[in-house]
Amino acid sequence: MRPCKIPGQTHSPSTGQVRANFVPLRYCISIYMKQFNVPVIYRSPLISAIKQKRRQQDKMKKDFSPTLLRLGEVDIYLARHFGFCYGVENAIEIAFRTVDENPGKRIFLLSEMIHNPHVNEDLKERGVQFLQDTRGKQLFPFESLTPEDIVITPAFGTTLEIEKRLHNIGLETKRFSTTCPFVEKVWNRSEQIARRGYSVIIHGKPQHEETRATFSHSAINAPVVVVKNMKDAIELGKYITGEEDAATFSTAFEGRYSPGFDPRRDLQRVGVVNQTTMLAAETQAIADYFKQVMIQHYGLTEDTLDLHFADTRDTLCYATNDNQSAVTGMLSTDADIAIVVGGYNSSNTSHLVELCEEKLPTYFINNADKILSKEKILHYNFHNKQESETTGFLPTHTPAKLLITSGASCPDALVEEVIKKIASFYHAEDKIENLVKEWAEADASSVS
């Protein structure tokens, strides 16, 4: 039977680790249809109605055109795909259920469960403490943990070193893990190519929790090096061709390679995997670049390519692919500006911003409060990591045309708040309520 694109888990006898693996197609439907118990505060009647309407119209998810909300003097184009993904909803359900089922116990998160400040603050308010920040800096001493405590692993996963440290304390790690199955899929792919004698090149942000976890799980099986972007990839390629002296490698890639990595030996056979939230086009371009370097340097043909380059295929998660494709789809619209909602340290959200910036003035905000008035908006520049205020961000003509999307860790409720705030500037709040009612009635009639 054809394998499903949703990974499950399997046990690796060679390493003792639990790895992601493909499951048979017959299980896909149950995974896709699973309804998670996500707190109602994150839900949105408006967004739920829109998503349900689009699912009915496009069951095969082939239409990436945006949803148009005509609200009088403003047209809002909402991306076809956005918001909570499978991995995020799974993580939220596990975390909140763990809190509910363990009253009186100390509960910790290794770091931010997902990159959304509202969800993480909600967990803190319920008594959850953080052991580390997003860069791995210790916030609570591991030495103070006891076997009676609970430690939740975030959706990004964690390193083998930390897993071992927690295990030695006597803490259960698997039971309270919210690691995304698509992250585990990358670990599995890394192990597969390592067994075939390839070194692993990770396309990712070196300090990101997911990249650190993937690095750890990959390095146990093979030499590993991290490239952040195409510039890094080209620099690494020079060590393959001999354009750069191997003696300079340790400085050029400081902190981004596994112990004992020798570019003269370990760059002869390579495969590329990625942090699951990177730009799909960039990951593909990097993989294609290394493929061409190997072809030219070793005089390979398609038949002999696997002597030096592993065909790993794409390891981005489905939500990252869908959300990026949806942004590309809505950018064909004749819009004035784009607004992207999500956590400022969210990798997948920053890449949506990056795509929008190629065509339109783009405003990256983490909630509706950043829209200070019809004239002013306080938005985040992920390039310099600073917020700045812009006056006159909305167009003066009517209808104003806005594109709106959000990251995979952003609650739909936040997107609805942004839409309602924009609508209020044009006195169109009632039109939103009418749309929700109209779609709900249409949905009910279609069921009956």
N, C-alpha and C positions, 0 to 999 in steps of 0.2 A: 504494500500500500504506500502511496506517495506520502513523504514526511510532511508534517505540519511546520509552519514557520514560527509557531510559538514553542519555545523550548521548555522541556521539563528538566528533571535531574537524574543523574545516574552516578553510581559510585565507581571511582577509579581505583582498581586494585594496585596500580603502580605507585600511586601517591597517597592513597587513603583519603583523598579529598572528594567531596561531593561536587560533581560537575554538571553544568547544564548540558542538555542533549535534546535532539529533536524527538517529538512524540508523534505517533501515527495520526493521520488526518482525521480519523473518527473522533479524536479527542478535541480537535480544534473548536468545534461548535460549542462544546460545554465551556471551554476557556473563554472564548469571545463573549459568550452570553452570560458569564458569571456576573452577578450583581453584588457589588461590595457594600458593606454597611458603613458608608461614609457619613459623618455627622451632617445633619440637615443644614447647619450654618454655612456649609460650603456649597450647597446646592443653589440653583437658580431656576425659578419657574419659567422665566423668559428663555434662558439658554437651553434648558431641558426641552422646551417645546420646539425650539429651532432645530436642535440636534435630532430629535425624534422625527421631525418633518423631513430632514435631509436623509436620514437613514431609510425612510420609506421610499423616497424618490430615487435613491442611489444605493441600493443594497450591496452592489459590488465595489463601492468606494472608488469609482473611476472618474467622477465629476469633481474637479478641484476648484470650480468657480465659487465665488463667495455668495453668501446669503445677503440680499439687499433688504434693508429696513428703511422704508420711505417714511420719514417722520417730519412731514411738512417742509420746513426750510432747510432740513439737513438729511442727507442720505448717508446711512452707515452701512458699509460693506463689511460683513463679518466673515472671517476665514472659514473655509469648509471644515477644517480640523483644528482644534486647539484645546487647551485645558487638560485636566487630569488624564493621565494615561493608565494603562493596566498596572504597571509597576508602582505608581504613586498611590493609586486607590488601594492596592494590596497592602502597601506599607502603612497607610493611614489606618486601615481597618485593624491590622495587627497591633499597632501601637496603642490605639484607643481601647481596643478589647483587652490588651494586657493591663492597662491602667484599671479598667473596670473590674477585672477578675482577680486583682491582687491588692485589695485595700490593706493599708498599713505597711506594705512592703516598700523598701527603697527601690525606685525604678530610675535607671539611667539610660541615656542615649549616648552612643559612642561619639556622635557629633550630630550636626543638623540632619534630621531624618530625610528631609528633602530641602531644596533651596527655595523655600518660601517662608518669609518671616512670620506671617500670620499663623500658619500651621504650627511652626516651632514655638511661637509664643503661647498658643493655646495649650500645647503639651506642657510647657513650663508652668502655666497657671494651674494645671492639674497635678503638679508636684514632680514632674519628670525633671531630672537634672542632667546636665551635659558633662561628659567626661573630657571632651576635647573640643577645640574650635575647628573650623573647616580646614585649617592648614595642619592639623595634628598637634597643636600646642595643648599641653595638658591643663585642664581647668579644675579637675578633681583628682586627688592622688589615687592611683590604682591600688596602692598599698592599703588603702582604707576600705576597699571592697571586701565583702564576705560572701561565702557560698549561698547565703540567704537572700542576697540582693539579686536584682534582675537587670541585665544589660541588653538593650535592644540594638541590634546592628542596623544601620541606616540602609536606605534603598541602594546607595552607591556600593555597598559591600565594605569589606575591610581587609587588612593585610593578614597574611598567615601568622606574622609575628604577634599581632595583637590577639588573634584567635587563640594562639598557644598561651599567651599571657593570661587571658581570661580563663582558659581551660585549667591552667595550673592553680588558679585560685579556687577552682571547683564550680565555676559558673557554667550554666548551659548556654551555648552559643547558637546552636541550630534551631532550638525551639522558639527563640525570640529574634530570629533573623528576618528582616524585611528586604533582604537583598533582591533586587530586581532580577527576574529570570533572564532578561536580555543581557544583563551584565555577566551573569554566569555563562551565558552562551559564548561571550568573548573569551572567558577563561578556558572554556572547553576547546574553542578553536585554536587558542594559543598552545594548549597541550597537544593537540593533534599535529600541528606543524612542527612542534618541538620534537616529537617522537620520530619525525622523518628527517631530523638533523638540520632544521632551519633555525636561525636566530629570529627573534621577534622584534619587529619595529612597531612601537605603539604610537599612533597619531592621537595625541591628547594634550591636555594642559598639565604640565608636570606636577603642580601643587594641588590639583583637583583630587578629592577623595577617591573618585572612581578610578582615575589613572594610577594613583598610588596603590590601590587594591589590585588592579589588573597587573601592574608591574610586579607586585609581590607574588601573585599566583603564577605569573609567567616565568619569573626568574628562578623558580624552583626546578624548572624543567629545561631552560635554555638561556643563552645570553640574550639580554634585553637592552634596548635603547629607546628613548622617547624623543619624538620630534613634535614640536608644537604647530608648525605650519610648513608651507612649501619652502620658505627660506631655509628652515632647518633641514628639510629633506635634501635640498640641493647641496647644502654644506656637508651633510652626511655622505651624499653620493660621491663627493670628491675623495673620500677615504676609500671608497670602493675602486675608483679608477686610478688611485695613486697620485692624484693632483695635490692632495694634502699629505704632509708627513704624519705618519701614525703617532709620532711623539706629541703632536699638538691636540690629539683627540681628547685627552682627559681634561684639558682646559676648556675646549670648545663645548663639550657636552658634560661639564661638571654637574654632578648630582643627578644625572639622567641616564646612567647606564649601570648595569649589574656588576658586582665585584668580579674582577679578573677579565673584564671585556677587552678583547684584543681586536681592533678593527681590521688588522691584516688577516686574521683567522676567522673572526666571527661575522664579517660582512660578505663572505663568499656565497653564502646561501641564506636568503632572508624571506620573510613573509610579513605582511602588514595587517595589523588589527587596529581597532580604534576605541577611544572613549565613545560610548554610544550616542553622545549628544553633540558630536562635532558636525560641521557642515558636510553634508553628503558629497557635494561636488568637490570639496577640497580633499577629502579622504580618497575619493576615486582618482583625483589628479595626482596625489602623492603615490598611490599604488602604481598608477600608470608610469609615473616618472621612474620609480625604481625598476619596474619591468623593462623599460627602455634602456636604462643604464646597464642592466645585466645583459640584455641582448647585444648591445654595442660593445661592451667590454669583453664579453666572452664569445662573441660571434655566434650567438644562439639562433635557433629557429623556433617556431611554435612547438615543434615536436620535441625539442631539447630544452625548452624553457624551464621545465621543472627541475633541471639539474642545479639551478641557481635561484629560482624564484618560485615561491609557493602561491598558488591561486587560492587565496583565503576568501574571496568574494566579500561582499559588504557585511560589516558587523554592526551597522547602525540599527537601533530598535525601530519597530514599525511606527511608533508615535513620532519619533524624530523625523523619519522619512515623510510621514503624512503631513505633519505640521509645516515642514519646509516646502513640500509640494503645494500645500494650500496657500502659503504666502506667495509663491511664484504665480499661482493661479489668480490671486486677487490683485497682484501688481499689474496685470494687464488692464485693469480698470482705470478709467480716466479720473483718478482721485486727486485730492489736494494735499492731504497729509496722511500719515500713518501713526497709530498709537499702539504700542506693544505693552502688555501688562504682565508683570512677573517679578520674581525676586531678583535683586540686582547682582547677586552672585550665582545666578542660574546660568549654566553654560548653554543649555538648549535655547533659553529665551534670548540670550545675547546674540546668538546666531540668527534668530528671526529678525532682530533689530538690524543686524548686519545686512541681511537680504533687503529689508525695506529701505535702508539708507542708500542703496544703490540707485534708487529711483525717486524717492520722496523725502521731504522733511519728516523726520521720524522722532517721536517722543516716547521714551522708555520710562514708564512709571510703575510703582508697585501697588498703588491703590488710587481710588478716586479722589482722595484728599489732596493729591498732588496737583489736581486741576484746581487752581486757586480761584479762578473766576473765568468768565468768558474771554477775558483778555490775557490772563497769565497762567502759565503752567510751570511747575517745578519738575524737571526731568533729569534722568541720569545719563551721563556719558560714560559708557563702559570702557572707552578707550583710555580716558585719564582717571577713571574711577571717582568722578565728582558729579554732584548735582549742580544744575544751573537753572536760572529762571529765564523764561522767554516770554516776551510780551507780544501780543498780536499773533498768537499761534493759529487761531482759527481764521479761515478765509472770510473776507467781508462780503463776497457775493453769495447768492442763493440759487439753487440749493448748494450748501457746503457739502463736500464729499470726503468722507473719512473712512480709512481702512482701520479695522481693529482686530487684533489677535492676541493670544496669550501663550505663555510657556506651559510645558507639561506638568509643572508643579503648582500652577496657579488655580485656585478655586474659581468655579464658574460664577459664584456670588460676587467676586470682585469685578469680574468683567461686566456683570449686570449693573453694578453700581456706577461704573464708568459710563456705560451707555445711558443710564438714567440721568447722570449729571450733565452729559452733553445735551441730551434731549431737553433738559430743564432750561437751558440757555435759549432754546427755540420754542419754549412753551408747548412741548410735544409729549409730555408725560402720559397723557391720556391715550395717545396713539399706541404706546407700548402695551398698555393694559388691554386695549382692543385687539392687538395682534395676538397676545397670549390667549385670550378668550377665543378668538377666531380659530387659531391652530388647535387648541384643545378640543373644540367642538368638531373640527374636521377629523381629528384623530379618533375621537369617540365614535363618529359615524362610520369611519372606515373599518373599525373593529367590529361594530354591530352588523 
